[in-house]
Every structure is written in structure tokens, then in C-alpha cells.
Amino acid sequence: MRAKQGYSVWKAESFAVNAAEPGNSPTNSGGPAWLPGPSMSNLNPKFWGDIDRRVAYVASQGIVTSLAYAGIGRGMPTAEHEPAMLSLARYAVARYAAYPTVWTTCQEYCLAGDTAAWAATAKLQYDLDPYKRSTSLHNCASNPIAFHDQYWYGHVTLQQGHGSVTSVDHWLQQYN
């Protein structure tokens, strides 16, 4: 239906790192994103299997998936979480690189305590992708577009913010 309406990209996120967020629980029909054990160390294959079905369906309709596989950036509040995010990046590329995909990595990366760790995660994802598809980090409405000068940065995903409207001039300054 959406492809016939002219849509070409489906923007999706897994919320996999959002366990503490009310209303954004990392659970789908496959169950929770993580099985019991140390935090973010034991992926639930059934959770990702549910996402597999959705990504496969979208691809079968001729639509590209823009996948924020990690969820919201505040899921990596400190650099100590970086190894888990790098591992998740490897997993996402291994699982979804065969599909028509662009990588958004995470939403609102700027809400993390260590934004450089998200940049390292996005860079690794790009480096691992055999097709070198467009990779980005979705920013918050209040911060400038960051990392756009990096070789791995391929597209901008902007938002106005939740309940706010910023002038066109603000966004033109961002692009410039």
C-alpha cells in the first residue's frame, strides 16, 4: 500500500536499549530484546526474528528500511556501555546488511552521556557494511548536525522536536 502511495523509505527503530524508558519497552511479539543475564549481553533471537519479518516485508514491497537498531541514544549513558553498542552494531550489520537498508544507528544520540561513543558505533557499522550504505545518527532538535564531516556520515535525519517548531533559517544554518 505505502509503495503505491510513493513512499520509498520506512524509518524504524527497535528500542533495544530502552529498557528504562516508560512506553518504549524493548519488547515485541518475539519477547524482550535481551534474555536474562548481565545488562545488554544476551540478545534474544526471537525479538530480532520479529524485526526480521518486518524488514523482509518492507523489502518485498520495494521500500528501503532506515534502521535505528539501537533505539534512543540515552540507552548508552556512559562510555562503559560502548562495548555492548559496538557488539550490537556488528549484530545489526550481520543480520540486516543483505536487505535494502540505510543505517540511522540510534535516535537522539545527543541524549547520551558520551556522544563520541555513538559516533564510534556508527563508524564501525559503516566499516562493517559490505555495501557501505548511508549511515547517520539522528540528532535532537536542539543540537547542531554533528559528525557530518566524517567519511561514514551519509544522511541527515532531523526533527523539529516534540512540541516545538524551529524556523527554516535554523535548519539552513545547520546544513551550511
C-alpha positions in Angstrom: 0.0 0.0 0.0 2.6 2.6 1.0 4.9 1.8 -2.0 1.9 2.6 -4.3 1.5 5.9 -2.4 5.1 6.8 -3.4 6.8 6.0 -0.1 10.4 4.8 -0.6 11.8 4.6 3.0 10.4 3.0 6.2 12.0 4.6 9.3 12.1 2.1 12.1 13.7 1.6 15.5 14.0 -1.4 17.7 14.1 0.3 21.1 16.6 -2.5 22.0 18.5 -0.3 24.5 15.5 1.5 26.0 14.7 -0.9 28.9 14.4 2.0 31.4 12.1 4.1 29.2 8.4 4.1 30.0 6.4 3.5 26.9 9.4 2.4 24.8 9.9 -1.1 26.2 12.3 -3.2 24.1 9.7 -6.0 23.6 7.8 -7.2 20.5 5.9 -10.4 19.6 9.3 -12.2 19.9 9.6 -11.2 23.5 12.1 -8.9 25.2 15.2 -7.7 23.3 17.5 -9.2 26.0 17.4 -12.6 27.8 18.3 -12.7 31.5 21.9 -12.1 32.3 24.3 -9.1 32.5 22.9 -5.9 31.0 22.8 -5.9 27.2 24.9 -9.1 26.9 22.4 -11.8 25.9 20.4 -11.0 22.8 17.0 -12.7 22.3 17.0 -14.1 18.8 13.1 -14.3 18.8 13.0 -10.5 19.3 15.2 -10.0 16.3 13.3 -12.6 14.4 10.2 -10.4 14.7 12.1 -7.5 13.3 13.4 -9.8 10.5 9.9 -10.4 9.4 9.1 -6.7 9.3 12.3 -5.8 7.4 11.7 -8.6 4.9 8.2 -7.5 4.3 9.2 -3.9 3.7 12.0 -5.0 1.3 9.5 -7.2 -0.6 7.5 -4.0 -1.2 10.5 -2.2 -2.7 11.0 0.0 0.2 14.3 0.8 2.0 14.5 0.4 5.8 16.1 3.2 7.7 17.0 1.2 10.8 17.8 2.7 14.2 18.6 -0.7 15.5 19.7 0.5 19.0 16.8 2.7 19.9 17.2 6.0 21.7 20.7 7.4 22.4 20.2 7.7 26.1 20.5 3.9 26.2 24.3 4.5 26.2 24.6 6.9 29.2 28.4 6.3 29.7 31.4 5.1 27.8 31.2 1.8 29.7 28.2 0.8 27.5 30.2 1.3 24.3 31.4 -2.3 24.0 27.8 -3.5 24.1 26.8 -1.0 21.5 29.7 -2.0 19.2 28.6 -5.6 19.6 25.0 -4.6 18.7 26.3 -2.8 15.6 28.1 -5.9 14.5 25.0 -7.9 15.1 22.7 -5.5 13.2 25.0 -5.4 10.1 25.3 -9.2 10.1 21.6 -9.6 10.3 20.3 -6.7 8.1 23.0 -5.8 5.5 21.5 -8.2 3.0 18.4 -6.1 2.9 18.0 -2.6 1.3 18.9 -0.7 4.4 20.3 2.6 5.4 21.7 2.9 9.0 20.3 5.5 11.4 22.1 3.8 14.3 20.1 5.5 17.1 17.6 8.2 17.7 18.6 11.3 19.7 22.3 10.2 20.1 22.8 13.6 21.8 21.0 12.5 24.9 23.8 10.1 25.7 26.5 11.0 28.1 29.2 10.1 25.6 28.2 11.1 22.1 31.7 10.1 20.8 30.8 6.5 21.7 27.8 6.7 19.4 30.0 8.1 16.6 32.4 5.2 17.1 29.4 2.8 16.9 28.1 4.4 13.6 31.6 4.3 12.2 32.0 0.6 13.0 28.6 -0.1 11.4 29.6 1.7 8.2 33.0 0.0 8.1 31.4 -3.5 8.5 28.7 -2.9 5.9 29.9 -4.6 2.8 27.8 -2.2 0.7 28.9 1.0 2.5 25.4 2.2 2.7 24.4 5.6 4.1 24.9 5.8 7.9 23.9 8.6 10.3 23.0 9.5 13.8 19.6 11.1 14.4 20.1 14.3 16.3 18.0 16.2 18.8 16.2 19.3 17.7 18.3 21.5 20.0 21.8 20.4 18.8 23.7 21.0 15.5 24.2 18.3 13.0 27.4 16.6 14.2 29.8 14.3 12.6 28.7 15.4 9.1 32.4 15.8 8.2 33.2 12.1 8.8 33.6 9.7 5.9 30.9 7.4 7.3 28.2 10.1 7.6 25.8 9.8 4.7 22.5 11.4 5.5 20.8 13.8 7.9 17.8 12.8 10.0 16.4 16.0 11.5 13.5 16.6 13.7 11.7 19.7 14.8 11.4 18.5 18.4 8.5 17.3 20.4 6.0 20.2 20.6 8.3 22.8 19.2 8.8 24.5 15.8 12.1 26.0 14.7 12.5 28.4 11.9 13.6 27.4 8.4 16.7 29.7 9.0 17.8 27.5 11.9 17.8 24.4 9.6 19.5 26.2 6.8 22.3 27.2 9.2 22.6 23.5 10.2 23.1 22.5 6.6 25.6 25.3 5.9 
